[in-house]
Amino acid sequence: MPHLDYSGRAIRFVNRFPVLNGLLTQINFWIIANLILAVLLHFMYSTVNENIRLPLPPKRDPISSSPSYSVLFTVPY
């Protein structure tokens, strides 16, 4: 297997496609930044949830949670 010089290939790529290199740098930065933000928001939510019990939001469809609703659509065999 021949030795692959990745640094030389990277330098050639940067010199050949400078706009694409800048675009890929921005994409990589924002992916990493959003992952870090998601982790921080998860930790903040879990600490707030441990200290303050937030009430659950009300159910949107009270019909689907009632037991008699499922009886209406049962088909006898």
mmCIF file as gemmi writes it, N, C-alpha and C atoms, coordinates in Angstrom:
data_model
loop_
_atom_site.group_PDB
_atom_site.id
_atom_site.type_symbol
_atom_site.label_atom_id
_atom_site.label_alt_id
_atom_site.label_comp_id
_atom_site.label_asym_id
_atom_site.label_entity_id
_atom_site.label_seq_id
_atom_site.pdbx_PDB_ins_code
_atom_site.Cartn_x
_atom_site.Cartn_y
_atom_site.Cartn_z
_atom_site.occupancy
_atom_site.B_iso_or_equiv
_atom_site.pdbx_formal_charge
_atom_site.auth_seq_id
_atom_site.auth_asym_id
_atom_site.pdbx_PDB_model_num
ATOM 1 N N . MET Axp A 1 ? 0.845 -1.171 0 1 0 ? 1 A 1
ATOM 2 C CA . MET Axp A 1 ? 0 0 0 1 0 ? 1 A 1
ATOM 3 C C . MET Axp A 1 ? 0.893 1.238 0 1 0 ? 1 A 1
ATOM 4 N N . PRO Axp A 2 ? 0.678 2.12 -0.963 1 0 ? 2 A 1
ATOM 5 C CA . PRO Axp A 2 ? 1.549 3.3 -1.039 1 0 ? 2 A 1
ATOM 6 C C . PRO Axp A 2 ? 1.253 4.277 0.098 1 0 ? 2 A 1
ATOM 7 N N . HIS Axp A 3 ? 2.272 5.036 0.44 1 0 ? 3 A 1
ATOM 8 C CA . HIS Axp A 3 ? 2.129 6.04 1.494 1 0 ? 3 A 1
ATOM 9 C C . HIS Axp A 3 ? 1.293 7.203 0.961 1 0 ? 3 A 1
ATOM 10 N N . LEU Axp A 4 ? 0.235 7.557 1.677 1 0 ? 4 A 1
ATOM 11 C CA . LEU Axp A 4 ? -0.649 8.652 1.254 1 0 ? 4 A 1
ATOM 12 C C . LEU Axp A 4 ? -0.291 9.908 2.044 1 0 ? 4 A 1
ATOM 13 N N . ASP Axp A 5 ? 0.042 10.948 1.32 1 0 ? 5 A 1
ATOM 14 C CA . ASP Axp A 5 ? 0.41 12.22 1.945 1 0 ? 5 A 1
ATOM 15 C C . ASP Axp A 5 ? -0.837 13.103 2.001 1 0 ? 5 A 1
ATOM 16 N N . TYR Axp A 6 ? -1.557 13.025 3.124 1 0 ? 6 A 1
ATOM 17 C CA . TYR Axp A 6 ? -2.802 13.774 3.245 1 0 ? 6 A 1
ATOM 18 C C . TYR Axp A 6 ? -2.567 15.273 3.368 1 0 ? 6 A 1
ATOM 19 N N . SER Axp A 7 ? -1.469 15.678 3.972 1 0 ? 7 A 1
ATOM 20 C CA . SER Axp A 7 ? -1.22 17.119 4.1 1 0 ? 7 A 1
ATOM 21 C C . SER Axp A 7 ? -0.968 17.74 2.724 1 0 ? 7 A 1
ATOM 22 N N . GLY Axp A 8 ? -0.278 17.042 1.861 1 0 ? 8 A 1
ATOM 23 C CA . GLY Axp A 8 ? -0.064 17.559 0.51 1 0 ? 8 A 1
ATOM 24 C C . GLY Axp A 8 ? -1.354 17.626 -0.285 1 0 ? 8 A 1
ATOM 25 N N . ARG Axp A 9 ? -2.212 16.609 -0.097 1 0 ? 9 A 1
ATOM 26 C CA . ARG Axp A 9 ? -3.504 16.629 -0.782 1 0 ? 9 A 1
ATOM 27 C C . ARG Axp A 9 ? -4.381 17.76 -0.247 1 0 ? 9 A 1
ATOM 28 N N . ALA Axp A 10 ? -4.311 18.013 1.052 1 0 ? 10 A 1
ATOM 29 C CA . ALA Axp A 10 ? -5.108 19.093 1.64 1 0 ? 10 A 1
ATOM 30 C C . ALA Axp A 10 ? -4.637 20.449 1.147 1 0 ? 10 A 1
ATOM 31 N N . ILE Axp A 11 ? -3.327 20.633 1.04 1 0 ? 11 A 1
ATOM 32 C CA . ILE Axp A 11 ? -2.801 21.914 0.549 1 0 ? 11 A 1
ATOM 33 C C . ILE Axp A 11 ? -3.205 22.131 -0.909 1 0 ? 11 A 1
ATOM 34 N N . ARG Axp A 12 ? -3.16 21.08 -1.72 1 0 ? 12 A 1
ATOM 35 C CA . ARG Axp A 12 ? -3.599 21.204 -3.109 1 0 ? 12 A 1
ATOM 36 C C . ARG Axp A 12 ? -5.079 21.535 -3.194 1 0 ? 12 A 1
ATOM 37 N N . PHE Axp A 13 ? -5.904 20.927 -2.329 1 0 ? 13 A 1
ATOM 38 C CA . PHE Axp A 13 ? -7.343 21.197 -2.327 1 0 ? 13 A 1
ATOM 39 C C . PHE Axp A 13 ? -7.624 22.647 -1.947 1 0 ? 13 A 1
ATOM 40 N N . VAL Axp A 14 ? -6.923 23.145 -0.926 1 0 ? 14 A 1
ATOM 41 C CA . VAL Axp A 14 ? -7.114 24.532 -0.478 1 0 ? 14 A 1
ATOM 42 C C . VAL Axp A 14 ? -6.72 25.505 -1.582 1 0 ? 14 A 1
ATOM 43 N N . ASN Axp A 15 ? -5.629 25.225 -2.252 1 0 ? 15 A 1
ATOM 44 C CA . ASN Axp A 15 ? -5.174 26.123 -3.317 1 0 ? 15 A 1
ATOM 45 C C . ASN Axp A 15 ? -6.053 26.04 -4.553 1 0 ? 15 A 1
ATOM 46 N N . ARG Axp A 16 ? -6.622 24.871 -4.817 1 0 ? 16 A 1
ATOM 47 C CA . ARG Axp A 16 ? -7.427 24.711 -6.028 1 0 ? 16 A 1
ATOM 48 C C . ARG Axp A 16 ? -8.849 25.215 -5.849 1 0 ? 16 A 1
ATOM 49 N N . PHE Axp A 17 ? -9.445 25.025 -4.666 1 0 ? 17 A 1
ATOM 50 C CA . PHE Axp A 17 ? -10.839 25.413 -4.399 1 0 ? 17 A 1
ATOM 51 C C . PHE Axp A 17 ? -10.913 26.273 -3.136 1 0 ? 17 A 1
ATOM 52 N N . PRO Axp A 18 ? -10.524 27.543 -3.203 1 0 ? 18 A 1
ATOM 53 C CA . PRO Axp A 18 ? -10.535 28.347 -1.966 1 0 ? 18 A 1
ATOM 54 C C . PRO Axp A 18 ? -11.946 28.646 -1.451 1 0 ? 18 A 1
ATOM 55 N N . VAL Axp A 19 ? -12.899 28.861 -2.343 1 0 ? 19 A 1
ATOM 56 C CA . VAL Axp A 19 ? -14.267 29.167 -1.9 1 0 ? 19 A 1
ATOM 57 C C . VAL Axp A 19 ? -14.9 27.932 -1.267 1 0 ? 19 A 1
ATOM 58 N N . LEU Axp A 20 ? -14.721 26.781 -1.895 1 0 ? 20 A 1
ATOM 59 C CA . LEU Axp A 20 ? -15.265 25.55 -1.339 1 0 ? 20 A 1
ATOM 60 C C . LEU Axp A 20 ? -14.611 25.228 0.004 1 0 ? 20 A 1
ATOM 61 N N . ASN Axp A 21 ? -13.335 25.515 0.135 1 0 ? 21 A 1
ATOM 62 C CA . ASN Axp A 21 ? -12.647 25.293 1.406 1 0 ? 21 A 1
ATOM 63 C C . ASN Axp A 21 ? -13.245 26.178 2.502 1 0 ? 21 A 1
ATOM 64 N N . GLY Axp A 22 ? -13.501 27.436 2.196 1 0 ? 22 A 1
ATOM 65 C CA . GLY Axp A 22 ? -14.121 28.326 3.184 1 0 ? 22 A 1
ATOM 66 C C . GLY Axp A 22 ? -15.527 27.885 3.538 1 0 ? 22 A 1
ATOM 67 N N . LEU Axp A 23 ? -16.275 27.433 2.544 1 0 ? 23 A 1
ATOM 68 C CA . LEU Axp A 23 ? -17.634 26.958 2.792 1 0 ? 23 A 1
ATOM 69 C C . LEU Axp A 23 ? -17.632 25.714 3.669 1 0 ? 23 A 1
ATOM 70 N N . LEU Axp A 24 ? -16.757 24.774 3.392 1 0 ? 24 A 1
ATOM 71 C CA . LEU Axp A 24 ? -16.675 23.566 4.207 1 0 ? 24 A 1
ATOM 72 C C . LEU Axp A 24 ? -16.199 23.867 5.623 1 0 ? 24 A 1
ATOM 73 N N . THR Axp A 25 ? -15.336 24.859 5.763 1 0 ? 25 A 1
ATOM 74 C CA . THR Axp A 25 ? -14.903 25.263 7.105 1 0 ? 25 A 1
ATOM 75 C C . THR Axp A 25 ? -16.086 25.822 7.899 1 0 ? 25 A 1
ATOM 76 N N . GLN Axp A 26 ? -16.915 26.649 7.264 1 0 ? 26 A 1
ATOM 77 C CA . GLN Axp A 26 ? -18.095 27.195 7.941 1 0 ? 26 A 1
ATOM 78 C C . GLN Axp A 26 ? -19.085 26.099 8.304 1 0 ? 26 A 1
ATOM 79 N N . ILE Axp A 27 ? -19.298 25.154 7.384 1 0 ? 27 A 1
ATOM 80 C CA . ILE Axp A 27 ? -20.239 24.061 7.656 1 0 ? 27 A 1
ATOM 81 C C . ILE Axp A 27 ? -19.759 23.236 8.836 1 0 ? 27 A 1
ATOM 82 N N . ASN Axp A 28 ? -18.488 22.879 8.852 1 0 ? 28 A 1
ATOM 83 C CA . ASN Axp A 28 ? -17.953 22.097 9.969 1 0 ? 28 A 1
ATOM 84 C C . ASN Axp A 28 ? -18.048 22.857 11.282 1 0 ? 28 A 1
ATOM 85 N N . PHE Axp A 29 ? -17.769 24.155 11.259 1 0 ? 29 A 1
ATOM 86 C CA . PHE Axp A 29 ? -17.844 24.958 12.479 1 0 ? 29 A 1
ATOM 87 C C . PHE Axp A 29 ? -19.264 24.977 13.027 1 0 ? 29 A 1
ATOM 88 N N . TRP Axp A 30 ? -20.265 25.217 12.165 1 0 ? 30 A 1
ATOM 89 C CA . TRP Axp A 30 ? -21.634 25.341 12.655 1 0 ? 30 A 1
ATOM 90 C C . TRP Axp A 30 ? -22.212 24.004 13.084 1 0 ? 30 A 1
ATOM 91 N N . ILE Axp A 31 ? -21.765 22.908 12.485 1 0 ? 31 A 1
ATOM 92 C CA . ILE Axp A 31 ? -22.207 21.592 12.958 1 0 ? 31 A 1
ATOM 93 C C . ILE Axp A 31 ? -21.689 21.356 14.374 1 0 ? 31 A 1
ATOM 94 N N . ILE Axp A 32 ? -20.421 21.626 14.593 1 0 ? 32 A 1
ATOM 95 C CA . ILE Axp A 32 ? -19.84 21.44 15.927 1 0 ? 32 A 1
ATOM 96 C C . ILE Axp A 32 ? -20.473 22.398 16.932 1 0 ? 32 A 1
ATOM 97 N N . ALA Axp A 33 ? -20.695 23.666 16.527 1 0 ? 33 A 1
ATOM 98 C CA . ALA Axp A 33 ? -21.294 24.647 17.437 1 0 ? 33 A 1
ATOM 99 C C . ALA Axp A 33 ? -22.717 24.237 17.831 1 0 ? 33 A 1
ATOM 100 N N . ASN Axp A 34 ? -23.505 23.731 16.885 1 0 ? 34 A 1
ATOM 101 C CA . ASN Axp A 34 ? -24.87 23.31 17.206 1 0 ? 34 A 1
ATOM 102 C C . ASN Axp A 34 ? -24.894 22.052 18.056 1 0 ? 34 A 1
ATOM 103 N N . LEU Axp A 35 ? -23.946 21.156 17.862 1 0 ? 35 A 1
ATOM 104 C CA . LEU Axp A 35 ? -23.868 19.986 18.739 1 0 ? 35 A 1
ATOM 105 C C . LEU Axp A 35 ? -23.536 20.384 20.17 1 0 ? 35 A 1
ATOM 106 N N . ILE Axp A 36 ? -22.599 21.303 20.331 1 0 ? 36 A 1
ATOM 107 C CA . ILE Axp A 36 ? -22.256 21.785 21.676 1 0 ? 36 A 1
ATOM 108 C C . ILE Axp A 36 ? -23.45 22.494 22.303 1 0 ? 36 A 1
ATOM 109 N N . LEU Axp A 37 ? -24.171 23.293 21.515 1 0 ? 37 A 1
ATOM 110 C CA . LEU Axp A 37 ? -25.366 23.967 22.027 1 0 ? 37 A 1
ATOM 111 C C . LEU Axp A 37 ? -26.425 22.957 22.458 1 0 ? 37 A 1
ATOM 112 N N . ALA Axp A 38 ? -26.623 21.904 21.682 1 0 ? 38 A 1
ATOM 113 C CA . ALA Axp A 38 ? -27.611 20.885 22.041 1 0 ? 38 A 1
ATOM 114 C C . ALA Axp A 38 ? -27.224 20.177 23.329 1 0 ? 38 A 1
ATOM 115 N N . VAL Axp A 39 ? -25.949 19.886 23.504 1 0 ? 39 A 1
ATOM 116 C CA . VAL Axp A 39 ? -25.497 19.232 24.742 1 0 ? 39 A 1
ATOM 117 C C . VAL Axp A 39 ? -25.7 20.159 25.935 1 0 ? 39 A 1
ATOM 118 N N . LEU Axp A 40 ? -25.358 21.435 25.774 1 0 ? 40 A 1
ATOM 119 C CA . LEU Axp A 40 ? -25.554 22.388 26.875 1 0 ? 40 A 1
ATOM 120 C C . LEU Axp A 40 ? -27.033 22.554 27.217 1 0 ? 40 A 1
ATOM 121 N N . LEU Axp A 41 ? -27.892 22.619 26.206 1 0 ? 41 A 1
ATOM 122 C CA . LEU Axp A 41 ? -29.328 22.735 26.47 1 0 ? 41 A 1
ATOM 123 C C . LEU Axp A 41 ? -29.864 21.482 27.154 1 0 ? 41 A 1
ATOM 124 N N . HIS Axp A 42 ? -29.361 20.327 26.782 1 0 ? 42 A 1
ATOM 125 C CA . HIS Axp A 42 ? -29.786 19.089 27.431 1 0 ? 42 A 1
ATOM 126 C C . HIS Axp A 42 ? -29.388 19.1 28.906 1 0 ? 42 A 1
ATOM 127 N N . PHE Axp A 43 ? -28.138 19.485 29.196 1 0 ? 43 A 1
ATOM 128 C CA . PHE Axp A 43 ? -27.704 19.537 30.593 1 0 ? 43 A 1
ATOM 129 C C . PHE Axp A 43 ? -28.48 20.584 31.385 1 0 ? 43 A 1
ATOM 130 N N . MET Axp A 44 ? -28.765 21.724 30.76 1 0 ? 44 A 1
ATOM 131 C CA . MET Axp A 44 ? -29.523 22.759 31.459 1 0 ? 44 A 1
ATOM 132 C C . MET Axp A 44 ? -30.947 22.281 31.733 1 0 ? 44 A 1
ATOM 133 N N . TYR Axp A 45 ? -31.561 21.619 30.767 1 0 ? 45 A 1
ATOM 134 C CA . TYR Axp A 45 ? -32.909 21.105 30.99 1 0 ? 45 A 1
ATOM 135 C C . TYR Axp A 45 ? -32.928 20.05 32.089 1 0 ? 45 A 1
ATOM 136 N N . SER Axp A 46 ? -31.926 19.161 32.074 1 0 ? 46 A 1
ATOM 137 C CA . SER Axp A 46 ? -31.925 18.107 33.086 1 0 ? 46 A 1
ATOM 138 C C . SER Axp A 46 ? -31.688 18.668 34.486 1 0 ? 46 A 1
ATOM 139 N N . THR Axp A 47 ? -30.883 19.717 34.625 1 0 ? 47 A 1
ATOM 140 C CA . THR Axp A 47 ? -30.696 20.307 35.956 1 0 ? 47 A 1
ATOM 141 C C . THR Axp A 47 ? -31.93 21.077 36.396 1 0 ? 47 A 1
ATOM 142 N N . VAL Axp A 48 ? -32.57 21.778 35.494 1 0 ? 48 A 1
ATOM 143 C CA . VAL Axp A 48 ? -33.804 22.484 35.85 1 0 ? 48 A 1
ATOM 144 C C . VAL Axp A 48 ? -34.888 21.477 36.192 1 0 ? 48 A 1
ATOM 145 N N . ASN Axp A 49 ? -34.947 20.389 35.456 1 0 ? 49 A 1
ATOM 146 C CA . ASN Axp A 49 ? -35.966 19.374 35.706 1 0 ? 49 A 1
ATOM 147 C C . ASN Axp A 49 ? -35.739 18.692 37.053 1 0 ? 49 A 1
ATOM 148 N N . GLU Axp A 50 ? -34.502 18.548 37.481 1 0 ? 50 A 1
ATOM 149 C CA . GLU Axp A 50 ? -34.227 17.956 38.795 1 0 ? 50 A 1
ATOM 150 C C . GLU Axp A 50 ? -34.636 18.891 39.929 1 0 ? 50 A 1
ATOM 151 N N . ASN Axp A 51 ? -34.452 20.183 39.747 1 0 ? 51 A 1
ATOM 152 C CA . ASN Axp A 51 ? -34.709 21.148 40.816 1 0 ? 51 A 1
ATOM 153 C C . ASN Axp A 51 ? -36.137 21.67 40.831 1 0 ? 51 A 1
ATOM 154 N N . ILE Axp A 52 ? -36.729 21.849 39.68 1 0 ? 52 A 1
ATOM 155 C CA . ILE Axp A 52 ? -38.083 22.393 39.57 1 0 ? 52 A 1
ATOM 156 C C . ILE Axp A 52 ? -38.902 21.444 38.721 1 0 ? 52 A 1
ATOM 157 N N . ARG Axp A 53 ? -39.927 20.87 39.299 1 0 ? 53 A 1
ATOM 158 C CA . ARG Axp A 53 ? -40.791 19.978 38.537 1 0 ? 53 A 1
ATOM 159 C C . ARG Axp A 53 ? -41.75 20.818 37.688 1 0 ? 53 A 1
ATOM 160 N N . LEU Axp A 54 ? -41.562 20.761 36.381 1 0 ? 54 A 1
ATOM 161 C CA . LEU Axp A 54 ? -42.421 21.512 35.479 1 0 ? 54 A 1
ATOM 162 C C . LEU Axp A 54 ? -43.659 20.688 35.171 1 0 ? 54 A 1
ATOM 163 N N . PRO Axp A 55 ? -44.852 21.317 35.147 1 0 ? 55 A 1
ATOM 164 C CA . PRO Axp A 55 ? -46.058 20.546 34.834 1 0 ? 55 A 1
ATOM 165 C C . PRO Axp A 55 ? -46.06 20.136 33.359 1 0 ? 55 A 1
ATOM 166 N N . LEU Axp A 56 ? -46.625 18.981 33.114 1 0 ? 56 A 1
ATOM 167 C CA . LEU Axp A 56 ? -46.727 18.524 31.737 1 0 ? 56 A 1
ATOM 168 C C . LEU Axp A 56 ? -47.78 19.335 30.997 1 0 ? 56 A 1
ATOM 169 N N . PRO Axp A 57 ? -47.592 19.566 29.712 1 0 ? 57 A 1
ATOM 170 C CA . PRO Axp A 57 ? -48.611 20.306 28.958 1 0 ? 57 A 1
ATOM 171 C C . PRO Axp A 57 ? -49.882 19.463 28.837 1 0 ? 57 A 1
ATOM 172 N N . PRO Axp A 58 ? -51.043 20.108 28.712 1 0 ? 58 A 1
ATOM 173 C CA . PRO Axp A 58 ? -52.282 19.333 28.6 1 0 ? 58 A 1
ATOM 174 C C . PRO Axp A 58 ? -52.314 18.559 27.286 1 0 ? 58 A 1
ATOM 175 N N . LYS Axp A 59 ? -53.036 17.449 27.299 1 0 ? 59 A 1
ATOM 176 C CA . LYS Axp A 59 ? -53.148 16.642 26.089 1 0 ? 59 A 1
ATOM 177 C C . LYS Axp A 59 ? -54.002 17.384 25.071 1 0 ? 59 A 1
ATOM 178 N N . ARG Axp A 60 ? -53.645 17.263 23.825 1 0 ? 60 A 1
ATOM 179 C CA . ARG Axp A 60 ? -54.365 17.994 22.784 1 0 ? 60 A 1
ATOM 180 C C . ARG Axp A 60 ? -55.664 17.302 22.392 1 0 ? 60 A 1
ATOM 181 N N . ASP Axp A 61 ? -55.678 15.981 22.42 1 0 ? 61 A 1
ATOM 182 C CA . ASP Axp A 61 ? -56.843 15.246 21.963 1 0 ? 61 A 1
ATOM 183 C C . ASP Axp A 61 ? -57.388 14.399 23.105 1 0 ? 61 A 1
ATOM 184 N N . PRO Axp A 62 ? -58.362 14.921 23.871 1 0 ? 62 A 1
ATOM 185 C CA . PRO Axp A 62 ? -58.855 14.14 25.007 1 0 ? 62 A 1
ATOM 186 C C . PRO Axp A 62 ? -59.659 12.922 24.565 1 0 ? 62 A 1
ATOM 187 N N . ILE Axp A 63 ? -60.138 12.898 23.33 1 0 ? 63 A 1
ATOM 188 C CA . ILE Axp A 63 ? -60.944 11.761 22.858 1 0 ? 63 A 1
ATOM 189 C C . ILE Axp A 63 ? -60.081 10.512 22.732 1 0 ? 63 A 1
ATOM 190 N N . SER Axp A 64 ? -58.858 10.654 22.236 1 0 ? 64 A 1
ATOM 191 C CA . SER Axp A 64 ? -58.017 9.483 22.028 1 0 ? 64 A 1
ATOM 192 C C . SER Axp A 64 ? -57.571 8.852 23.337 1 0 ? 64 A 1
ATOM 193 N N . SER Axp A 65 ? -57.596 9.6 24.43 1 0 ? 65 A 1
ATOM 194 C CA . SER Axp A 65 ? -57.179 9.032 25.703 1 0 ? 65 A 1
ATOM 195 C C . SER Axp A 65 ? -58.34 8.38 26.455 1 0 ? 65 A 1
ATOM 196 N N . SER Axp A 66 ? -59.565 8.573 25.99 1 0 ? 66 A 1
ATOM 197 C CA . SER Axp A 66 ? -60.69 7.957 26.698 1 0 ? 66 A 1
ATOM 198 C C . SER Axp A 66 ? -60.833 6.505 26.263 1 0 ? 66 A 1
ATOM 199 N N . PRO Axp A 67 ? -61.164 5.599 27.203 1 0 ? 67 A 1
ATOM 200 C CA . PRO Axp A 67 ? -61.263 4.181 26.851 1 0 ? 67 A 1
ATOM 201 C C . PRO Axp A 67 ? -62.482 3.858 25.996 1 0 ? 67 A 1
ATOM 202 N N . SER Axp A 68 ? -63.557 4.65 26.084 1 0 ? 68 A 1
ATOM 203 C CA . SER Axp A 68 ? -64.768 4.34 25.325 1 0 ? 68 A 1
ATOM 204 C C . SER Axp A 68 ? -64.597 4.626 23.836 1 0 ? 68 A 1
ATOM 205 N N . TYR Axp A 69 ? -63.624 5.445 23.475 1 0 ? 69 A 1
ATOM 206 C CA . TYR Axp A 69 ? -63.395 5.779 22.068 1 0 ? 69 A 1
ATOM 207 C C . TYR Axp A 69 ? -62.939 4.555 21.296 1 0 ? 69 A 1
ATOM 208 N N . SER Axp A 70 ? -62.113 3.709 21.894 1 0 ? 70 A 1
ATOM 209 C CA . SER Axp A 70 ? -61.626 2.531 21.197 1 0 ? 70 A 1
ATOM 210 C C . SER Axp A 70 ? -62.712 1.47 21.07 1 0 ? 70 A 1
ATOM 211 N N . VAL Axp A 71 ? -63.704 1.506 21.947 1 0 ? 71 A 1
ATOM 212 C CA . VAL Axp A 71 ? -64.787 0.54 21.874 1 0 ? 71 A 1
ATOM 213 C C . VAL Axp A 71 ? -65.664 0.801 20.656 1 0 ? 71 A 1
ATOM 214 N N . LEU Axp A 72 ? -65.757 2.049 20.234 1 0 ? 72 A 1
ATOM 215 C CA . LEU Axp A 72 ? -66.608 2.383 19.097 1 0 ? 72 A 1
ATOM 216 C C . LEU Axp A 72 ? -66.101 1.77 17.793 1 0 ? 72 A 1
ATOM 217 N N . PHE Axp A 73 ? -64.81 1.543 17.688 1 0 ? 73 A 1
ATOM 218 C CA . PHE Axp A 73 ? -64.237 1.082 16.436 1 0 ? 73 A 1
ATOM 219 C C . PHE Axp A 73 ? -63.797 -0.374 16.479 1 0 ? 73 A 1
ATOM 220 N N . THR Axp A 74 ? -64.241 -1.134 17.451 1 0 ? 74 A 1
ATOM 221 C CA . THR Axp A 74 ? -63.896 -2.552 17.464 1 0 ? 74 A 1
ATOM 222 C C . THR Axp A 74 ? -64.852 -3.293 16.544 1 0 ? 74 A 1
ATOM 223 N N . VAL Axp A 75 ? -64.331 -4.241 15.802 1 0 ? 75 A 1
ATOM 224 C CA . VAL Axp A 75 ? -65.118 -5.001 14.852 1 0 ? 75 A 1
ATOM 225 C C . VAL Axp A 75 ? -65.282 -6.41 15.407 1 0 ? 75 A 1
ATOM 226 N N . PRO Axp A 76 ? -66.533 -6.839 15.645 1 0 ? 76 A 1
ATOM 227 C CA . PRO Axp A 76 ? -66.721 -8.209 16.149 1 0 ? 76 A 1
ATOM 228 C C . PRO Axp A 76 ? -66.472 -9.22 15.03 1 0 ? 76 A 1
ATOM 229 N N . TYR Axp A 77 ? -65.891 -10.364 15.388 1 0 ? 77 A 1
ATOM 230 C CA . TYR Axp A 77 ? -65.616 -11.402 14.402 1 0 ? 77 A 1
ATOM 231 C C . TYR Axp A 77 ? -66.66 -12.476 14.472 1 0 ? 77 A 1
